[in-house]
Amino acid sequence: MLNTHGKRHNPPFKCPASQCSAAFRYRKDLTRHQMSKHADNTEPGTRLYCPYSGCKFSYEKGRGSARKDNLSRHVQSQHGGQL
């Protein structure tokens, strides 16, 4: 129990990117952070794009999202649709 509590105050998984001070309790959270915040470090083709043309998350605009849950939330809230 004490070890789990200690991880809250001193997370063992630190982001290796320079200029990033993020740290996480679990490796899966670090991996998700790297995929979504440091997209340059991800493999090509892993970005997800909004199907509505002209949207800032569309392929033409190039922003996209690294996470399907965020893209689904975007499409539902901004375009009133679903993927």
QUIFEN-V412378 format. One record per run of one state. SS is the DSSP state (2 for helix, 1 for strand, 0 for the rest). FROM is the first residue (numbers start at 0). TO is the last residue. If there is no record, write none. Layout:
ss=SS from=FROM to=TO
ss=SS from=FROM to=TO
This chain:
ss=0 from=0 to=0
ss=2 from=1 to=8
ss=0 from=9 to=11
ss=1 from=12 to=13
ss=0 from=14 to=21
ss=1 from=22 to=23
ss=0 from=24 to=25
ss=2 from=26 to=36
ss=0 from=37 to=37
ss=2 from=38 to=40
ss=0 from=41 to=46
ss=1 from=47 to=47
ss=0 from=48 to=48
ss=1 from=49 to=49
ss=0 from=50 to=56
ss=1 from=57 to=57
ss=0 from=58 to=63
ss=1 from=64 to=64
ss=0 from=65 to=66
ss=2 from=67 to=78
ss=0 from=79 to=82
